[in-house]
Amino acid sequence: MAIQKVLIVDDSATERYFLTDILAKQGYSVSTSESAEGVLEKIKADKPDLILMDVVMPGQNGFQATRSITKDPELQGIPIIMCTSKGLETDRIWGMRQGAKDYLVKPINPQELLAKIAALSAA
């Protein structure tokens, strides 16, 4: 599956800008959401090929949003990479159990992010 459209879900404007900049320079089409609230409707409207999901956000957190997305028959095929400051191994395991395809700890290394996206594109 070729990944072209990426949705970034992160409450930090700085993080959204940083990730958008990395991806746009590589030719990806990027949309953003500053919270997980209402993100299911945004995903259904935008139909992204990949979601980069923060965990720590006000309201619904990224673990809850990931679980909702992966349980929705219409959306479950969209891969999610968690991009979060939660760096404990138990957090990574929990994120993967919610349905994430991969897990990156902030600060995000641009080369590592692009390599993980390339690996998902090749899968």
C-alpha positions as CSV (number, residue, x, y, z in Angstrom):
1,M,0.0,0.0,0.0
2,A,1.5,3.3,-1.1
3,I,1.3,5.9,1.6
4,Q,0.5,9.4,0.3
5,K,-1.9,11.0,2.8
6,V,-0.9,11.3,6.4
7,L,-3.1,12.5,9.3
8,I,-1.2,13.9,12.4
9,V,-3.2,13.9,15.6
10,D,-1.3,15.9,18.3
11,D,-2.3,18.6,20.7
12,S,1.1,20.4,20.3
13,A,1.2,23.0,17.5
14,T,5.0,22.7,17.5
15,E,4.9,18.9,17.1
16,R,2.3,19.2,14.3
17,Y,4.5,21.7,12.5
18,F,7.6,19.6,13.0
19,L,6.0,16.4,11.6
20,T,4.2,18.2,8.8
21,D,7.5,19.8,7.7
22,I,9.3,16.4,7.6
23,L,6.5,14.8,5.7
24,A,5.7,17.6,3.2
25,K,9.4,17.8,2.2
26,Q,9.1,14.1,1.2
27,G,6.0,14.8,-0.9
28,Y,3.3,13.5,1.5
29,S,0.0,15.2,1.7
30,V,-0.6,16.1,5.4
31,S,-3.6,17.0,7.4
32,T,-3.7,17.6,11.1
33,S,-6.0,17.4,14.1
34,E,-5.2,19.0,17.5
35,S,-7.2,16.4,19.5
36,A,-8.6,12.9,19.3
37,E,-12.1,14.3,19.8
38,G,-14.0,13.9,16.6
39,V,-11.1,12.3,14.8
40,L,-13.1,9.4,13.5
41,E,-15.3,11.8,11.4
42,K,-12.1,13.5,10.1
43,I,-10.6,10.2,9.2
44,K,-13.8,9.1,7.4
45,A,-13.8,12.4,5.5
46,D,-10.1,12.7,4.6
47,K,-9.4,8.9,4.2
48,P,-5.7,9.1,5.1
49,D,-3.3,6.3,4.3
50,L,-1.5,6.6,7.7
51,I,-2.2,8.2,11.1
52,L,0.5,9.6,13.4
53,M,-1.1,9.5,16.9
54,D,0.1,11.3,20.0
55,V,-0.9,9.7,23.3
56,V,-1.0,12.5,25.9
57,M,-3.9,14.8,24.9
58,P,-6.7,16.5,26.7
59,G,-10.0,14.6,26.5
60,Q,-9.7,11.3,24.7
61,N,-6.1,10.1,24.7
62,G,-4.2,8.5,21.8
63,F,-4.6,4.9,23.2
64,Q,-8.4,5.3,23.3
65,A,-8.5,6.9,19.8
66,T,-6.3,4.1,18.4
67,R,-8.6,1.5,19.9
68,S,-11.7,3.2,18.4
69,I,-10.1,3.5,14.9
70,T,-8.8,-0.1,14.8
71,K,-12.2,-1.5,16.0
72,D,-14.1,0.5,13.3
73,P,-14.6,-1.8,10.3
74,E,-14.4,1.1,7.9
75,L,-11.1,2.4,9.4
76,Q,-9.3,-0.6,10.8
77,G,-7.1,-1.0,7.7
78,I,-5.4,2.4,8.2
79,P,-2.1,1.9,9.9
80,I,-1.3,4.0,13.0
81,I,2.1,5.0,14.3
82,M,2.1,6.2,17.9
83,C,4.4,9.3,18.3
84,T,4.5,10.1,22.0
85,S,6.6,11.2,24.9
86,K,5.6,8.0,26.8
87,G,8.8,6.0,26.5
88,L,8.2,3.1,28.9
89,E,8.2,-0.4,27.4
90,T,4.8,-1.0,29.0
91,D,3.4,2.1,27.1
92,R,4.8,0.7,23.8
93,I,3.3,-2.7,24.5
94,W,-0.1,-1.1,25.4
95,G,0.0,1.1,22.3
96,M,0.6,-2.0,20.1
97,R,-2.2,-3.9,21.9
98,Q,-4.6,-1.0,21.0
99,G,-3.8,-1.7,17.3
100,A,-0.9,0.6,16.5
101,K,1.5,-0.7,13.8
102,D,4.5,1.0,15.3
103,Y,5.6,3.2,18.2
104,L,8.0,6.1,18.3
105,V,9.2,8.1,21.3
106,K,9.6,11.9,21.1
107,P,11.7,13.7,20.2
108,I,11.0,12.0,16.8
109,N,14.0,11.2,14.7
110,P,13.0,12.2,11.1
111,Q,15.0,9.4,9.5
112,E,13.5,6.8,11.8
113,L,10.0,8.1,11.1
114,L,10.5,8.0,7.3
115,A,12.0,4.5,7.5
116,K,8.9,3.2,9.4
117,I,6.6,4.8,6.9
118,A,8.6,3.3,4.0
119,A,8.4,-0.1,5.7
120,L,4.6,0.2,6.0
121,S,4.3,1.3,2.4
122,A,6.3,-1.8,1.3
123,A,4.1,-4.1,3.5
